[in-house]
Amino acid sequence: MSSQQSTAIIIPARLASKRLPNKPLLEINSKTMIEHVWENAINSQLGMVIVATDSQEIIDVIQRRNGIAYMTSENHQSGTDRIYEALKIFDHNRAIEKVINLQGDLPTIDQFALKEVLNLLDSAEVDIGTLVAPFKDFDEMQKAQYVKAECYFKSNSIKARANNFTRIANKEKMENLYHHVGIYSYRRKALEKFVKLKQTNREKEEKLEQLRAIENNMHIEVSLINSPILGIDTQEDLDNIREIQK
């Protein structure tokens, strides 16, 4: 089992989003997106919460809320590389054994989801945990911003090993493709292994860092939740969240 002292939630956040510039600082109900994510992480009470960023503006926002934020390199290839730099900065004594990588564009993340992804690490064979949810229909699955996880769940089970991740919808495999939620839990050793691996061609082509783990035979376990946690990639996504959060 995990303890608060040995667990950290690290939120990678950068301003250089191509589809939605300055995304973490965009406001939802008079509060920035990064504040919503940070607050929900704090409220989970699973461990210390850190924001890892390449932006002084984001650091200022979090520090005004008496939160902890660290400046990290602007040259990282993935959010996981960024959280590992932050882990090395604040955890000199290697007290942290498990890390949740919580994307900074999930303002509606809830405590249940955070606990669920962390609990996947209770199984010793699991390197990385993540979450998936059913798609409503094939039209939703076809949207490129929604990452598809290929999983085969046994009867009456909500946990399975992920076989693949892709942005491409395949109607023939539709019943085994699920909406991937961009949140991960890592054992520290698995995180250290991951960041030392070279980016793979598929990772670069599809811009999915989890393919680096899959193609190096790391065990990614998924848990099936009832509905996806809404991430924000486009202005349309942001408008929908603002409407829901009114």
DRENMIFI-221218 format. One line per 8 residues: number of its first residue (from 1); their letters; for each residue x, y, z of N, C-alpha, C. Coordinates in Angstrom, 3 decimals. Layout:
BEGIN
NUM = a = X:Y:Z:X:Y:Z:X:Y:Z  ...
//
This chain:
BEGIN
1 = mssqqsta = 0.841:-1.201:0.000:0.000:0.000:0.000:0.874:1.248:0.000  0.331:2.319:-0.552:1.077:3.574:-0.626:0.804:4.424:0.603  1.746:5.292:0.906:1.548:6.241:1.993:1.756:7.644:1.462  1.221:8.616:2.200:1.387:10.010:1.785:2.855:10.398:1.732  3.648:9.853:2.653:5.058:10.222:2.725:5.862:9.676:1.551  5.385:8.587:0.947:6.150:7.966:-0.129:5.562:8.197:-1.519  4.529:9.050:-1.594:3.843:9.294:-2.862:3.876:10.777:-3.212  4.079:11.055:-4.487:4.030:12.438:-4.966:3.157:12.503:-6.211
9 = iiiparla = 2.362:13.558:-6.297:1.624:13.874:-7.520:2.363:15.035:-8.170  2.875:14.800:-9.362:3.622:15.845:-10.069:2.846:16.232:-11.327  2.626:17.509:-11.490:1.818:18.035:-12.599:2.733:18.749:-13.583  3.000:18.168:-14.757:3.799:18.877:-15.760:2.941:19.908:-16.478  3.466:21.099:-16.646:2.691:22.167:-17.291:3.633:23.079:-18.071  3.308:23.308:-19.330:4.086:24.233:-20.154:3.134:25.089:-20.970  3.621:26.219:-21.435:2.765:27.166:-22.147:2.727:26.928:-23.649  3.669:26.146:-24.178:3.851:26.063:-25.632:2.961:25.024:-26.301
17 = skrlpnkp = 1.662:25.073:-26.007:0.727:24.190:-26.702:0.411:24.776:-28.078  0.540:23.953:-29.107:0.304:24.446:-30.469:-1.180:24.689:-30.733  -2.028:23.776:-30.237:-3.454:23.895:-30.524:-4.163:24.910:-29.631  -3.625:25.112:-28.421:-4.265:26.029:-27.483:-3.180:26.729:-26.666  -2.598:27.798:-27.220:-1.483:28.485:-26.559:-1.835:28.952:-25.144  -0.815:28.926:-24.265:-0.962:29.359:-22.865:-2.044:28.576:-22.118  -2.238:27.336:-22.504:-3.340:26.525:-21.984:-3.438:26.499:-20.456  -2.358:26.265:-19.705:-2.507:26.151:-18.245:-3.002:27.432:-17.569
25 = lleinskt = -2.818:28.573:-18.237:-3.196:29.843:-17.626:-4.559:30.353:-18.094  -5.207:29.610:-18.978:-6.553:29.993:-19.408:-7.521:29.779:-18.249  -8.500:30.667:-18.137:-9.367:30.647:-16.964:-10.657:29.864:-17.186  -11.062:29.176:-16.144:-12.350:28.500:-16.062:-12.995:28.988:-14.779  -14.059:29.741:-14.902:-14.727:30.314:-13.720:-13.762:31.111:-12.843  -13.049:32.030:-13.475:-12.163:32.980:-12.766:-10.989:32.320:-12.066  -10.652:31.114:-12.488:-9.505:30.413:-11.915:-8.763:29.722:-13.057  -7.441:29.790:-13.037:-6.688:29.191:-14.135:-6.841:27.671:-14.142
33 = miehvwen = -6.631:27.096:-15.331:-6.742:25.645:-15.477:-5.785:24.919:-14.548  -4.550:25.400:-14.449:-3.561:24.736:-13.610:-3.974:24.771:-12.140  -4.672:25.822:-11.717:-5.154:25.877:-10.335:-6.218:24.811:-10.071  -7.099:24.608:-11.037:-8.125:23.568:-10.873:-7.473:22.202:-10.688  -6.487:21.897:-11.543:-5.813:20.595:-11.459:-5.070:20.471:-10.133  -4.341:21.503:-9.769:-3.566:21.511:-8.518:-4.474:21.333:-7.308  -5.599:22.052:-7.271:-6.540:21.944:-6.146:-7.067:20.521:-5.998  -7.444:19.915:-7.114:-7.986:18.557:-7.053:-6.931:17.557:-6.586
41 = ainsqlgm = -5.687:17.788:-6.987:-4.602:16.927:-6.514:-4.393:17.090:-5.007  -4.393:18.313:-4.532:-4.262:18.583:-3.093:-5.395:17.910:-2.319  -6.615:18.032:-2.822:-7.784:17.503:-2.116:-7.797:15.980:-2.051  -7.048:15.326:-2.928:-6.997:13.861:-2.892:-6.269:13.343:-1.667  -5.371:14.157:-1.103:-4.612:13.797:0.100:-3.829:12.490:-0.067  -3.321:12.282:-1.282:-2.551:11.063:-1.543:-1.061:11.241:-1.300  -0.613:12.481:-1.281:0.808:12.746:-1.099:1.115:14.192:-1.439  2.396:14.530:-1.451:2.764:15.906:-1.777:2.465:16.192:-3.239
49 = vivatdsq = 2.144:17.457:-3.541:1.767:17.872:-4.896:2.762:18.915:-5.392  3.313:18.659:-6.570:4.340:19.511:-7.167:3.916:19.876:-8.584  4.117:21.122:-8.966:3.950:21.523:-10.363:5.337:21.659:-10.975  5.538:21.003:-12.114:6.823:21.058:-12.839:6.592:21.796:-14.144  7.271:22.915:-14.337:6.956:23.786:-15.465:8.204:24.432:-16.044  8.042:25.048:-17.212:9.117:25.849:-17.797:8.708:27.321:-17.842  7.701:27.676:-17.041:7.129:29.022:-17.087:7.128:29.686:-15.714  7.720:30.853:-15.625:7.692:31.607:-14.380:6.270:32.047:-14.037
57 = eiidviqr = 5.464:32.308:-15.066:4.069:32.705:-14.822:3.308:31.602:-14.091  3.522:30.348:-14.495:2.849:29.241:-13.831:3.353:29.091:-12.406  4.660:29.233:-12.211:5.224:29.178:-10.854:4.594:30.245:-9.980  4.452:31.455:-10.506:3.873:32.558:-9.727:2.433:32.241:-9.308  1.653:31.670:-10.231:0.259:31.325:-9.921:0.194:30.325:-8.777  1.008:29.284:-8.842:0.979:28.244:-7.811:1.525:28.753:-6.482  2.584:29.530:-6.530:3.159:30.041:-5.281:2.235:31.044:-4.596  1.436:31.758:-5.370:0.445:32.651:-4.754:-0.595:31.864:-3.970
65 = rngiaymt = -0.763:30.614:-4.318:-1.687:29.735:-3.595:-0.954:28.913:-2.520  0.291:29.293:-2.241:1.130:28.582:-1.275:1.421:27.145:-1.689  1.430:26.931:-3.003:1.786:25.626:-3.525:3.258:25.550:-3.888  3.692:24.357:-4.289:5.096:24.124:-4.629:5.212:23.944:-6.136  6.106:24.704:-6.740:6.349:24.590:-8.180:7.840:24.735:-8.439  8.330:23.972:-9.419:9.745:24.020:-9.766:9.923:24.324:-11.245  10.949:25.106:-11.523:11.317:25.396:-12.904:12.092:24.212:-13.467  11.671:23.746:-14.637:12.342:22.637:-15.313:12.679:23.055:-16.742
73 = senhqsgt = 13.475:22.269:-17.403:13.964:22.602:-18.740:12.814:22.750:-19.741  12.985:23.664:-20.678:11.992:23.820:-21.745:12.239:22.848:-22.890  13.256:22.001:-22.765:13.640:21.114:-23.862:13.192:19.668:-23.696  12.341:19.394:-22.706:11.922:18.020:-22.482:11.076:17.496:-23.630  11.276:16.194:-23.950:10.533:15.561:-25.031:9.134:15.137:-24.592  8.929:14.956:-23.297:7.623:14.496:-22.811:7.383:15.018:-21.403  6.110:14.929:-20.986:5.761:15.329:-19.631:6.424:14.454:-18.584  6.643:13.183:-18.919:7.280:12.280:-17.961:8.736:12.655:-17.738
81 = driyealk = 9.422:13.073:-18.801:10.791:13.559:-18.626:10.805:14.787:-17.709  9.793:15.618:-17.842:9.720:16.830:-17.017:9.471:16.496:-15.546  8.578:15.556:-15.275:8.300:15.247:-13.864:9.503:14.581:-13.212  10.279:13.852:-13.998:11.463:13.204:-13.414:12.499:14.252:-13.004  12.659:15.295:-13.804:13.580:16.364:-13.405:13.125:16.987:-12.087  11.821:17.243:-11.972:11.295:17.826:-10.736:11.510:16.888:-9.548  11.302:15.599:-9.753:11.509:14.617:-8.680:12.948:14.675:-8.179  13.894:14.766:-9.082:15.307:14.841:-8.680:15.609:16.123:-7.915
89 = ifdhnrai = 14.903:17.207:-8.252:15.144:18.487:-7.578:14.699:18.440:-6.121  13.487:17.904:-5.868:12.947:18.027:-4.508:13.149:16.788:-3.642  13.485:15.642:-4.249:13.557:14.415:-3.456:14.989:13.881:-3.397  15.856:14.652:-2.774:17.267:14.252:-2.671:17.441:12.964:-1.862  16.556:12.732:-0.919:16.688:11.568:-0.038:16.015:10.316:-0.595  15.431:10.427:-1.790:14.770:9.295:-2.445:13.682:8.691:-1.554  12.914:9.565:-0.907:11.822:9.113:-0.050:10.594:8.722:-0.868  10.468:9.288:-2.062:9.297:9.029:-2.903:9.466:7.707:-3.642
97 = ekvinlqg = 8.508:6.815:-3.453:8.545:5.493:-4.085:7.571:5.387:-5.258  6.499:6.178:-5.212:5.490:6.136:-6.269:5.135:7.558:-6.693  4.971:7.728:-7.998:4.715:9.055:-8.556:3.495:9.005:-9.462  2.577:9.939:-9.275:1.464:10.126:-10.209:1.818:11.286:-11.136  1.772:11.007:-12.427:1.970:12.029:-13.449:0.589:12.504:-13.859  0.200:13.670:-13.362:-1.139:14.217:-13.600:-1.047:15.353:-14.615  -1.609:15.147:-15.798:-1.541:16.163:-16.838:-2.223:17.452:-16.382  -1.628:18.576:-16.759:-2.134:19.873:-16.331:-3.345:20.363:-17.082
105 = dlptidqf = -3.876:19.532:-18.001:-5.067:19.939:-18.754:-6.281:19.070:-18.419  -6.304:18.558:-17.184:-7.433:17.749:-16.715:-8.099:18.434:-15.519  -8.765:19.568:-15.737:-9.302:20.343:-14.610:-10.432:19.658:-13.850  -11.040:18.607:-14.430:-12.132:17.921:-13.734:-11.681:16.606:-13.098  -10.372:16.400:-13.007:-9.866:15.173:-12.376:-10.431:15.062:-10.964  -10.805:13.843:-10.545:-11.394:13.691:-9.219:-10.552:12.753:-8.350  -10.888:12.727:-7.079:-10.116:11.926:-6.125:-10.195:10.436:-6.441  -11.361:9.976:-6.908:-11.520:8.565:-7.231:-10.510:8.142:-8.290
113 = alkevlnl = -10.387:8.949:-9.348:-9.480:8.595:-10.442:-8.037:8.568:-9.970  -7.652:9.529:-9.153:-6.286:9.573:-8.654:-5.985:8.356:-7.770  -6.921:7.985:-6.915:-6.725:6.812:-6.061:-6.689:5.533:-6.891  -7.538:5.472:-7.903:-7.617:4.280:-8.739:-6.311:4.036:-9.483  -5.738:5.100:-10.043:-4.501:4.918:-10.812:-3.343:4.565:-9.883  -3.331:5.101:-8.682:-2.277:4.767:-7.727:-2.399:3.315:-7.253  -3.623:2.859:-7.034:-3.837:1.495:-6.539:-3.367:0.434:-7.520  -3.253:0.764:-8.805:-2.771:-0.205:-9.786:-1.352:-0.670:-9.461
121 = ldsaevdi = -0.603:0.158:-8.757:0.772:-0.197:-8.408:0.846:-1.170:-7.237  -0.300:-1.536:-6.661:-0.295:-2.535:-5.589:0.132:-3.904:-6.106  -0.028:-4.115:-7.412:0.429:-5.359:-8.026:1.903:-5.216:-8.390  2.741:-6.118:-7.876:4.189:-5.998:-8.035:4.650:-6.070:-9.486  3.868:-6.691:-10.358:4.287:-6.859:-11.755:4.067:-5.596:-12.594  3.339:-4.631:-12.046:2.975:-3.427:-12.803:4.078:-2.371:-12.691  4.510:-1.851:-13.849:5.474:-0.744:-13.880:4.767:0.605:-13.872  3.704:0.688:-14.672:2.995:1.943:-14.894:1.498:1.664:-14.857
129 = gtlvapfk = 0.745:2.547:-14.203:-0.710:2.434:-14.197:-1.332:3.592:-14.956  -2.497:3.359:-15.539:-3.231:4.432:-16.198:-4.709:4.055:-16.254  -5.544:4.954:-16.768:-6.986:4.753:-16.778:-7.545:4.800:-18.196  -8.640:4.080:-18.408:-9.361:4.132:-19.676:-10.854:4.171:-19.389  -11.615:4.586:-20.409:-13.076:4.630:-20.308:-13.665:4.237:-21.656  -14.903:3.789:-21.692:-15.518:3.430:-22.971:-15.751:4.669:-23.842  -15.688:4.481:-25.150:-16.139:5.502:-26.086:-17.653:5.413:-26.225  -18.275:6.563:-26.480:-19.724:6.559:-26.709:-20.072:5.835:-27.999
137 = dfdemqka = -19.287:6.107:-29.046:-19.566:5.524:-30.355:-18.327:5.677:-31.229  -18.414:5.159:-32.460:-17.263:5.199:-33.355:-16.925:6.626:-33.778  -17.913:7.479:-33.876:-17.660:8.875:-34.248:-16.762:9.555:-33.215  -17.030:9.297:-31.949:-16.178:9.862:-30.897:-14.784:9.262:-30.971  -14.702:7.964:-31.210:-13.415:7.289:-31.288:-12.538:7.849:-32.406  -13.146:8.298:-33.496:-12.400:8.775:-34.654:-11.658:10.090:-34.410  -12.058:10.843:-33.398:-11.428:12.138:-33.158:-9.963:11.951:-32.784  -9.097:12.645:-33.515:-7.653:12.434:-33.360:-7.145:12.838:-31.983
145 = qyvkaecy = -7.818:13.810:-31.332:-7.317:14.242:-30.020:-7.574:13.206:-28.932  -8.413:12.207:-29.210:-8.690:11.166:-28.230:-7.783:9.965:-28.497  -6.916:9.683:-27.544:-5.992:8.560:-27.688:-6.739:7.267:-27.377  -6.447:6.250:-28.183:-7.091:4.955:-28.031:-6.127:3.967:-27.366  -6.602:3.287:-26.333:-5.826:2.216:-25.689:-6.441:0.881:-26.083  -5.591:-0.042:-26.527:-6.067:-1.372:-26.890:-5.901:-2.300:-25.687  -7.026:-2.791:-25.176:-7.023:-3.621:-23.968:-8.019:-4.760:-24.132  -7.717:-5.878:-23.491:-8.603:-7.042:-23.524:-8.954:-7.413:-22.084
153 = fksnsika = -10.148:-7.024:-21.664:-10.577:-7.283:-20.301:-11.214:-8.663:-20.187  -10.802:-9.399:-19.177:-11.449:-10.674:-18.903:-12.832:-10.417:-18.317  -13.676:-11.415:-18.374:-15.043:-11.288:-17.886:-15.066:-10.822:-16.430  -15.881:-9.805:-16.178:-16.078:-9.257:-14.825:-14.832:-8.605:-14.242  -13.887:-8.239:-15.092:-12.677:-7.560:-14.613:-12.620:-6.149:-15.176  -12.117:-5.222:-14.386:-11.944:-3.853:-14.863:-10.463:-3.502:-14.997  -9.603:-4.517:-14.888:-8.168:-4.299:-15.015:-7.595:-5.203:-16.098  -6.650:-4.655:-16.847:-6.018:-5.426:-17.925:-4.705:-4.758:-18.294
161 = rannftri = -3.839:-5.532:-18.949:-2.584:-4.962:-19.448:-2.848:-4.271:-20.788  -2.309:-3.092:-20.973:-2.456:-2.378:-22.247:-1.550:-3.007:-23.294  -2.129:-3.321:-24.459:-1.351:-3.903:-25.550:-0.781:-2.846:-26.489  -1.497:-1.713:-26.598:-1.091:-0.711:-27.580:-1.832:0.587:-27.294  -1.287:1.679:-27.823:-1.945:2.979:-27.806:-1.821:3.568:-29.207  -2.856:4.277:-29.630:-2.817:4.851:-30.973:-3.793:6.023:-31.065  -3.590:6.862:-32.066:-4.556:7.923:-32.367:-5.495:7.510:-33.499  -5.234:6.350:-34.090:-5.971:5.909:-35.271:-7.105:4.976:-34.856
169 = ankekmen = -8.315:5.291:-35.262:-9.467:4.462:-34.943:-9.543:3.276:-35.897  -9.776:2.101:-35.353:-9.894:0.881:-36.139:-11.233:0.230:-35.817  -12.170:0.297:-36.772:-13.523:-0.189:-36.505:-13.543:-1.677:-36.201  -12.607:-2.430:-36.795:-12.576:-3.869:-36.566:-12.195:-4.212:-35.116  -11.447:-3.310:-34.482:-11.023:-3.543:-33.100:-11.806:-2.697:-32.108  -12.914:-2.128:-32.555:-13.607:-1.130:-31.750:-13.943:-1.611:-30.344  -14.345:-2.872:-30.211:-14.759:-3.357:-28.895:-13.600:-3.480:-27.921  -12.374:-3.424:-28.422:-11.202:-3.509:-27.549:-10.409:-2.206:-27.488
177 = lyhhvgiy = -10.970:-1.123:-28.036:-10.325:0.188:-27.977:-11.076:1.067:-26.989  -10.312:1.717:-26.114:-10.897:2.523:-25.055:-10.280:3.917:-25.049  -11.051:4.846:-24.528:-10.611:6.235:-24.408:-9.556:6.326:-23.299  -8.334:6.672:-23.682:-7.263:6.759:-22.692:-7.333:8.074:-21.935  -7.223:7.993:-20.629:-7.189:9.174:-19.757:-5.727:9.485:-19.456  -5.310:10.720:-19.698:-3.892:11.082:-19.615:-3.355:11.257:-18.211  -3.355:10.193:-17.462:-2.826:10.203:-16.102:-2.095:8.879:-15.895  -0.940:8.936:-15.221:-0.121:7.736:-15.031:0.348:7.646:-13.585
185 = syrrkale = 0.530:6.426:-13.137:1.256:6.198:-11.888:2.502:5.381:-12.223  3.612:5.732:-11.585:4.898:5.070:-11.836:5.511:4.583:-10.533  6.047:3.364:-10.554:7.021:3.033:-9.537:8.276:3.858:-9.822  8.988:4.241:-8.798:10.157:5.085:-9.027:11.165:4.410:-9.970  11.405:3.128:-9.765:12.359:2.425:-10.622:11.890:2.412:-12.075  10.590:2.271:-12.270:10.049:2.265:-13.630:10.196:3.638:-14.272  9.971:4.685:-13.488:10.139:6.042:-14.004:11.594:6.291:-14.403  12.509:5.854:-13.562:13.927:6.029:-13.862:14.329:5.247:-15.107
193 = kfvklkqt = 13.759:4.062:-15.273:14.035:3.276:-16.473:13.482:3.963:-17.708  12.251:4.445:-17.605:11.578:5.046:-18.753:12.350:6.238:-19.320  12.789:7.136:-18.444:13.422:8.356:-18.934:14.804:8.099:-19.546  15.370:6.931:-19.279:16.665:6.588:-19.873:16.518:5.935:-21.253  15.304:5.521:-21.584:15.056:4.890:-22.874:15.014:5.922:-23.992  15.459:5.554:-25.165:15.388:6.444:-26.316:13.959:6.500:-26.836  13.596:7.659:-27.374:12.295:7.754:-28.016:12.229:6.780:-29.189  11.082:6.140:-29.335:10.901:5.219:-30.454:10.288:5.964:-31.635
201 = nrekeekl = 10.355:5.346:-32.804:9.793:5.974:-34.006:8.297:6.187:-33.871  7.601:5.178:-33.336:6.147:5.335:-33.188:5.795:6.433:-32.190  6.584:6.536:-31.136:6.346:7.618:-30.173:6.440:8.968:-30.866  7.456:9.142:-31.694:7.638:10.408:-32.393:6.522:10.656:-33.398  6.139:9.597:-34.127:5.119:9.748:-35.174:3.747:10.079:-34.595  3.360:9.372:-33.535:2.018:9.565:-32.984:1.992:10.535:-31.800  3.204:10.974:-31.376:3.307:11.885:-30.241:2.614:11.293:-29.004  2.962:10.022:-28.725:2.432:9.313:-27.563:3.597:8.702:-26.797
209 = eqlraien = 3.945:9.301:-25.672:5.124:8.858:-24.940:4.962:7.453:-24.374  3.718:7.020:-24.119:3.513:5.695:-23.553:3.949:4.582:-24.502  4.067:4.888:-25.792:4.549:3.881:-26.741:6.011:3.527:-26.478  6.755:4.444:-25.901:8.144:4.154:-25.523:8.178:3.008:-24.506  7.236:3.050:-23.567:7.166:1.979:-22.559:6.682:0.673:-23.179  5.635:0.744:-23.976:5.075:-0.459:-24.604:6.133:-1.168:-25.449  6.872:-0.389:-26.239:7.837:-0.988:-27.167:9.102:-1.462:-26.467  9.222:-1.149:-25.187:10.331:-1.679:-24.391:9.843:-2.684:-23.342
217 = nmhievsl = 8.655:-3.226:-23.607:8.091:-4.316:-22.812:7.874:-3.956:-21.343  7.610:-2.683:-21.068:7.216:-2.315:-19.714:5.729:-2.614:-19.542  5.367:-3.032:-18.353:3.991:-3.456:-18.077:3.152:-2.239:-17.701  2.231:-1.854:-18.603:1.270:-0.785:-18.323:-0.073:-1.432:-18.026  -0.544:-1.266:-16.815:-1.835:-1.804:-16.404:-2.879:-0.693:-16.443  -4.077:-1.023:-16.934:-5.144:-0.031:-16.999:-6.295:-0.443:-16.101  -7.019:0.555:-15.628:-8.255:0.324:-14.899:-9.376:1.020:-15.657  -10.484:0.330:-15.809:-11.614:0.848:-16.580:-12.545:1.636:-15.666
225 = inspilgi = -12.741:2.913:-16.011:-13.687:3.749:-15.268:-14.908:4.000:-16.148  -15.970:4.515:-15.558:-17.250:4.589:-16.268:-17.265:5.592:-17.414  -16.615:6.727:-17.215:-16.637:7.759:-18.258:-15.312:8.505:-18.260  -14.907:9.021:-19.429:-13.608:9.694:-19.506:-13.593:10.992:-18.716  -12.422:11.327:-18.216:-12.214:12.614:-17.563:-11.839:13.600:-18.657  -12.571:14.676:-18.745:-12.430:15.571:-19.886:-11.119:16.337:-19.845  -10.311:16.135:-20.870:-9.091:16.904:-21.036:-9.344:18.067:-21.976  -8.421:19.004:-22.000:-8.593:20.192:-22.838:-7.437:20.281:-23.823
233 = dtqedldn = -7.776:20.083:-25.098:-6.786:20.176:-26.169:-7.103:21.285:-27.164  -8.367:21.646:-27.252:-8.806:22.616:-28.257:-9.694:23.677:-27.606  -9.978:24.739:-28.356:-10.876:25.775:-27.864:-12.268:25.206:-27.619  -12.684:24.275:-28.461:-13.988:23.622:-28.271:-14.040:22.888:-26.931  -12.958:22.173:-26.605:-12.893:21.474:-25.311:-13.009:22.464:-24.156  -12.302:23.583:-24.286:-12.313:24.597:-23.230:-13.709:25.180:-23.060  -14.369:25.480:-24.177:-15.726:26.040:-24.119:-16.677:25.045:-23.445  -16.522:23.761:-23.750:-17.399:22.740:-23.146:-17.192:22.661:-21.640
241 = ireiqk = -15.933:22.685:-21.211:-15.644:22.640:-19.761:-16.191:23.874:-19.072  -16.018:25.025:-19.683:-16.543:26.268:-19.066:-18.049:26.188:-18.901  -18.716:25.576:-19.869:-20.172:25.441:-19.787:-20.561:24.482:-18.672  -19.853:23.368:-18.574:-20.142:22.361:-17.545:-19.890:22.916:-16.144  -18.841:23.726:-16.006:-18.408:24.212:-14.693:-19.163:25.457:-14.233  -20.107:25.951:-15.033:-20.858:27.154:-14.634:-21.598:26.925:-13.327
//
